């Protein structure tokens, strides 16, 4: 089975890619430059795909950055806040419609490559502030993706009802190269240890009972 994976180079997509490869899938990885403030996750994606020998395509959507203004991931005027995803101020990290755009492009590539499935790593914890990570979103989008070509492409989101802790446990069990993944929104030399995705990453490893291979600045 051939699968296109929306691959950010983060923890979730790294475990997803490793899971699909372990299942014997032929995977193609799709990463986006969407105007984010740093390229650390793109470098991580390239390294992980190189390790697995996976064909990797990076798509530059930088021209859309101006449409995505008003969020701290693409707008230079807005700093990335510290804290936990459950806090109200973390909504500034939402990039409007990002997964909708990514999955639309992923669908086109899947059709062009004759892939059977399109997969992305949205997980249960993301539901708090990211509307396009909800199971309702994927349930609504999946039929449209299937109807995008005469040969249907199936949308997969195996982590949608899992927590980040569940994903770390799975990644550990299958030997996913989580140490190569990049989560931090700030893009420094090390994970900052303070932004929402760093806090969640720390908690997931701690709660899973597995050692955290990540080096944090704090």
Secondary structure, DSSP 8 states (H G I E B T S, - for coil): -EEEEE--SSHHHHHHHHHHHHTT-EEEEEEEE-S-S--HHHHHHHHHHHHHT-EEEEEE-GGGTTTT-SSTTT-TTS---BS-TTSGGGGGG--TTHHHHHHHHHHHHHHHHT-SEEE----GGGGGT-GGGSHHHHHHHHHHHHTSSSS--EEE-TTTT--HHHHHHHHHHHT--GGG----SS--SSB-S-BHHHHHHHHHHHHHTS-----B--
